[in-house]
């Protein structure tokens, strides 16, 4: 390996020497870990299956894209409200009580969610085919910022009740003071870490904030207030156990109309994010190539169609074995931008490491032991950040807020989404059907924007 390569990093097709390869790969796993396991803990999906699915889907993405796009696939927060609404609509009182007690959804409900997740893959694939056929601008015409921005906002805001109910104990609960303080410590440290930490540590504020919350809970435990949870081997539903290792609990999808209409449209919100990541990558990778005096044989932006198709197929892979829907991770892109390591082989090794870690039972049990107060503290920040990102999308795209058309689309999406959550508990009664509020708002917003766009140039 030449000194020049060591200074300026690695392009997608380049492979570091073995020692560095493993270190860089482990770093990518650590970066994706907090968000991926948080999605599992909030939704009730099996943590081990979720981590395994992220690794397997990333491997598939690498193959689908011809080993040319350095992106890591992980669980997406965009689907949280849709999964939550589906569970409340489809789950029995017994199933919901089991979820609240163990932190894991009953297999039947996970299977129904899997169906919606697999079907959501078709939305990303369709977007990729449209880009391939008509060009990159097609996505923005069908899904302008006036749609994707408000959808991101309501995805975060409809989960506000979930965040506070986890962060604050119910009336009559034990250890009220300890619970509240742990949630506050988790929230404030996560916010401070995300603002003030730089470099690699700045990429893992969720992990560090959760660690601070757990340490605080540990201090209260020594004082007699136990906030930690425990989970049995039976609840993990592992397929087979080999000492400290166990094969994750895989499950098959089960048809659900509620999951179809509730989860499938959420892919609309991840398409602009995935598109933006490609533009970011193109800038970073071309900068490294320029400094190394090399020419890229291909343009990453020109592979946007393959990226979207890969995203959709990864949703199907994850959904097929029992993992949540996802998208490529900005955290991993930021890490690559800092380290200048855009090597696809590094991400391949990272995905294999993730699948191995998913089988390590002691770690999985430790994750499930995290107090609900810590999860709630993270949720307050995360769900608010999702809503804020919706505003950022509209600012970035310079949406004209004095346009009557734009105001009409944004207003309808916001009120249908939020009104459906707080007036009807997440599912809007419409013509004899119960339409999940985020899905209903998304579909109505797209239709209204198309109608108001008739006659425009």
FISEVEX-734549 format. One record per residue (C-alpha): x, y negated, z. Coordinates in steps of 0.5 Angstrom, whole numbers, always signed. Last residue first. Example, Ala and Ser with C-alpha at 12.3 -4.5 7.8 and 13.67 -1.06 7.14 Angstrom:
BEGIN
     xx     yy     zz
    +27     +2    +14
    +25     +9    +16
***
This chain:
BEGIN
     xx     yy     zz
    -91    -48    -35
    -97    -48    -30
   -103    -46    -33
   -105    -40    -28
   -100    -42    -22
   -106    -43    -17
   -109    -36    -19
   -102    -32    -18
   -101    -36    -11
   -107    -34     -9
   -106    -27    -11
    -99    -27     -7
   -102    -30     -1
   -108    -25     -1
   -103    -19     -1
    -98    -22     +4
   -104    -24     +9
   -107    -17     +9
   -101    -14    +10
    -99    -18    +16
   -106    -17    +19
   -107    -10    +18
   -113     -9    +14
   -119     -5    +17
   -124     -3    +12
   -131     -4    +12
   -131    -10     +7
   -126    -13    +11
   -124    -12    +19
   -117    -15    +20
   -113    -10    +24
   -107    -14    +29
   -111    -14    +35
   -117    -17    +32
   -117    -25    +34
   -110    -25    +36
   -107    -21    +30
   -112    -23    +25
   -111    -30    +26
   -103    -30    +26
   -103    -26    +19
   -109    -30    +16
   -108    -36    +19
   -100    -36    +17
   -102    -33    +10
   -107    -38     +8
   -103    -44    +10
    -97    -42     +6
   -101    -41     +0
   -105    -48     +1
    -99    -52     +3
    -96    -50     -3
   -101    -51     -8
   -103    -58     -5
    -95    -60     -6
    -93    -64     +0
    -89    -59     +3
    -84    -58     -3
    -80    -52     -2
    -73    -53     -2
    -71    -46     -3
    -66    -46     +3
    -71    -50     +7
    -77    -45     +5
    -72    -39     +7
    -70    -43    +13
    -77    -43    +16
    -78    -35    +15
    -71    -34    +18
    -74    -38    +24
    -80    -33    +25
    -75    -27    +25
    -71    -31    +30
    -77    -31    +35
    -78    -24    +34
    -70    -23    +36
    -70    -28    +42
    -76    -25    +45
    -75    -18    +43
    -68    -18    +46
    -71    -20    +53
    -76    -15    +52
    -71     -9    +51
    -67    -11    +57
    -74    -11    +61
    -75     -4    +59
    -69     -2    +62
    -64     +2    +58
    -64    +10    +59
    -66    +11    +52
    -59     +9    +50
    -56    +13    +55
    -60    +19    +53
    -57    +18    +46
    -50    +17    +48
    -51    +24    +52
    -54    +28    +46
    -48    +26    +41
    -52    +28    +34
    -53    +21    +32
    -46    +20    +33
    -44    +25    +27
    -49    +21    +23
    -46    +15    +24
    -39    +17    +23
    -41    +20    +16
    -44    +13    +14
    -38     +9    +17
    -34    +14    +12
    -38    +12     +6
    -38     +5     +8
    -30     +5     +8
    -30     +8     +2
    -34     +2     -1
    -28     -2     +1
    -30    -10     +2
    -25    -11     +7
    -24    -18     +7
    -24    -18    +15
    -29    -24    +16
    -33    -23    +10
    -33    -15    +11
    -36    -17    +18
    -41    -22    +15
    -43    -17    +10
    -44    -12    +16
    -49    -16    +20
    -53    -18    +13
    -55    -11    +13
    -58     -7     +7
    -65     -6     +8
    -70     -1    +12
    -76     +3    +13
    -76     +7    +20
    -73    +15    +20
    -77    +21    +20
    -73    +25    +15
    -77    +23     +9
    -78    +16    +11
    -70    +15    +11
    -69    +18     +4
    -76    +14     +1
    -73     +8     +4
    -66     +9     +1
    -70    +10     -6
    -73     +3     -5
    -66     +0     -3
    -63     +3     -9
    -68     +1    -14
    -66     -6    -11
    -59     -6    -11
    -59     -3    -18
    -63     -9    -21
    -58    -14    -17
    -53    -10    -21
    -51    -17    -25
    -50    -20    -19
    -45    -16    -17
    -41    -17    -23
    -37    -12    -27
    -29    -10    -28
    -27    -15    -23
    -21    -19    -25
    -15    -18    -20
    -10    -24    -18
    -10    -22    -11
    -13    -28     -9
    -18    -28    -15
    -20    -21    -13
    -22    -23     -6
    -26    -30     -8
    -30    -25    -13
    -31    -21     -7
    -34    -26     -3
    -38    -30     -8
    -41    -23    -11
    -43    -21     -4
    -47    -27     -2
    -51    -27     -9
    -52    -19     -7
    -54    -21     +0
    -59    -26     -3
    -63    -21     -7
    -63    -16     -1
    -66    -22     +3
    -71    -24     -2
    -73    -16     -3
    -74    -15     +5
    -81    -19     +5
    -84    -15     +0
    -82     -9     +3
    -88    -11     +8
    -93     -9     +3
    -92     -1     +4
    -93     -1    +12
   -100     -3    +13
   -104     -1     +7
   -100     +6     +6
   -100     +7    +14
   -108     +6    +15
   -109    +11     +9
   -105    +16    +12
   -102    +22     +9
    -97    +26    +13
    -89    +25    +13
    -85    +31    +15
    -81    +31    +21
    -73    +31    +23
    -71    +31    +31
    -64    +30    +31
    -59    +36    +31
    -56    +37    +38
    -49    +36    +41
    -47    +36    +48
    -47    +43    +48
    -50    +46    +41
    -57    +44    +41
    -62    +45    +36
    -68    +42    +33
    -68    +36    +38
    -75    +35    +41
    -72    +29    +45
    -78    +29    +49
    -76    +36    +51
    -69    +34    +53
    -72    +30    +58
    -72    +22    +58
    -70    +17    +64
    -71    +10    +65
    -67     +5    +69
    -71     -1    +73
    -69     +2    +80
    -69     -3    +85
    -65     -1    +91
    -60     -6    +92
    -55     -1    +88
    -60     -1    +83
    -61     -9    +83
    -53     -9    +81
    -54     -4    +75
    -60     -8    +72
    -55    -14    +72
    -50     -9    +68
    -56     -7    +64
    -57    -14    +62
    -50    -16    +61
    -49    -10    +56
    -56    -11    +52
    -53    -18    +51
    -46    -15    +49
    -50    -11    +44
    -55    -16    +41
    -49    -21    +41
    -45    -16    +36
    -43    -20    +30
    -40    -26    +34
    -35    -21    +38
    -32    -20    +31
    -30    -27    +30
    -33    -32    +34
    -37    -32    +40
    -41    -39    +42
    -48    -39    +39
    -49    -31    +38
    -46    -30    +45
    -50    -36    +48
    -57    -33    +46
    -55    -26    +48
    -53    -28    +55
    -60    -32    +55
    -64    -26    +53
    -61    -21    +57
    -60    -25    +64
    -68    -27    +63
    -70    -20    +62
    -66    -18    +68
    -68    -23    +72
    -76    -22    +71
    -75    -14    +72
    -71    -15    +79
    -77    -20    +81
    -82    -16    +79
    -79     -9    +82
    -86     -6    +82
    -92     -7    +78
    -98    -10    +81
    -99    -15    +75
    -95    -13    +69
    -88    -14    +69
    -85    -19    +64
    -80    -18    +58
    -84    -12    +55
    -91    -16    +55
    -87    -22    +53
    -84    -19    +47
    -90    -15    +45
    -94    -21    +45
    -89    -25    +41
    -90    -19    +35
    -95    -23    +31
    -90    -29    +31
    -84    -25    +28
    -88    -22    +22
    -92    -28    +21
    -85    -32    +20
    -83    -27    +15
    -89    -28    +11
    -89    -35    +11
    -82    -35     +8
    -83    -30     +3
    -90    -33     +0
    -88    -40     -1
    -81    -38     -2
    -83    -35     -9
    -85    -28    -10
    -88    -27    -17
    -83    -32    -20
    -77    -31    -15
    -77    -24    -17
    -77    -25    -25
    -71    -30    -24
    -67    -24    -24
    -68    -22    -31
    -74    -19    -35
    -73    -11    -36
    -68    -10    -30
    -71    -15    -26
    -78    -12    -26
    -75     -5    -25
    -71     -7    -19
    -78    -10    -16
    -81     -4    -18
    -76     +0    -14
    -77     -5     -8
    -85     -4     -8
    -84     +4     -9
    -80     +4     -3
    -86     +2     +1
    -89     +9     -1
    -84    +12     +3
    -85     +8     +9
    -92     +8     +9
    -92    +16     +9
    -86    +16    +15
    -91    +12    +19
    -96    +18    +19
    -91    +23    +21
    -88    +18    +26
    -96    +18    +29
    -96    +26    +29
    -89    +26    +32
    -91    +23    +38
    -88    +16    +39
    -82    +16    +44
    -81    +11    +49
    -83    +16    +54
    -88    +13    +58
    -91     +8    +53
    -91    +13    +48
    -94    +18    +52
   -100    +13    +54
   -100    +11    +46
   -101    +19    +44
   -107    +20    +50
   -110    +13    +48
   -111    +16    +41
   -106    +13    +36
   -109    +11    +29
   -110     +4    +30
   -105     +2    +35
   -100     +6    +32
   -101     +3    +25
   -101     -4    +28
    -94     -3    +31
    -91     +0    +25
    -94     -6    +21
    -91    -11    +27
    -84     -8    +27
    -83     -7    +19
    -79    -14    +18
    -74    -11    +24
    -71     -7    +18
    -67     -1    +20
    -60     +0    +17
    -57     +1    +10
    -49     -1     +9
    -47     -5     +3
    -41     -5     -1
    -44     -4     -9
    -40     +0    -14
    -40     +7    -12
    -44     +8    -17
    -50     +5    -14
    -54    +11    -13
    -48    +14    -10
    -47     +9     -5
    -54     +8     -4
    -55    +16     -2
    -49    +15     +3
    -52     +9     +6
    -59    +13     +7
    -55    +19    +10
    -52    +14    +15
    -58    +10    +17
    -62    +16    +17
    -58    +19    +22
    -58    +13    +27
    -66    +13    +26
    -66    +21    +28
    -62    +20    +34
    -66    +14    +36
    -73    +18    +35
    -78    +13    +33
    -82     +9    +38
    -82     +2    +35
    -78     -2    +40
    -73     +3    +41
    -72     +5    +34
    -71     -2    +32
    -67     -3    +38
    -62     +3    +35
    -61     +0    +28
    -60     -8    +31
    -55     -6    +36
    -51     +0    +32
    -50     -4    +25
    -44     -8    +28
    -41     -2    +32
    -42     +3    +25
    -38     -2    +21
    -32     -3    +26
    -32     +5    +26
    -31     +5    +19
    -25     -1    +19
    -22     +4    +24
    -23    +10    +20
    -20     +7    +14
    -14     +4    +17
    -12    +10    +20
    -13    +14    +13
    -10     +8     +8
    -15     +3     +5
    -19     +5     -1
    -20     +0     -7
    -26     +1    -11
    -30     -5     -7
    -24    -10     -7
    -20     -9     -1
    -16    -15     +4
    -12    -20     +2
     -6    -20     +7
     -5    -12     +7
     -7    -12     -1
     -1    -17     -2
     +4    -13     +3
     +3     -7     -2
     +0     +0     +0
***
